[in-house]
Amino acid sequence: MRITAKADYAVRAAVELAAVEKAGKPVKGEYLARVQGIPQNFLENILTELRRAGIIRTRRGADGGYQLARPAAEVSVADVLRAVEGPLAAVQGVRPDELSYGGAAERLPEVWVALRASLRDVLEHVTLADIARGRLPAVVKDRTRPKDAWRAH
């Protein structure tokens, strides 16, 4: 799976909002861009998508900015990724459970569905609060413990 810059930036910005959640004050887009090293124009477009998806809200005015729309513990990484990229696993824009192949590739949709299930197993169980607090769930620790998990290929 390839994580696009857009997806990476969206999760990083959302985690930054989770980190300041208790302060209860909106955060300026300029701050998010600076602290995470994200091009501001690109970030503004991403924040608009996150707002449309109901993950963040905005407040206008001098004291305005961005905040999470729900508690960070209720927003998964999967929620953020779906907001900016669509389904977690699609094959040429089609959901894997809707695919049908013939011949030797007949069972391939099962592989794509298994891949999607694996992605969900991690991404739906890691919240913004987990990352912001530095306390990742067991599903992440278990999958990163083996040395070969860190191997490039």
PyMOL commands that set and color helices and strands:
alter all, ss='L'
color gray80, all
select helices_A, chain A and resi 5-19+21-23+29-36+40-52+72-74+77-85+96-98+103-105+108-123+128-133+138-144+147-150
alter helices_A, ss='H'
color red, helices_A
select strands_A, chain A and resi 56-59+65-68
alter strands_A, ss='S'
color yellow, strands_A
deselect
rebuild
show_as cartoon
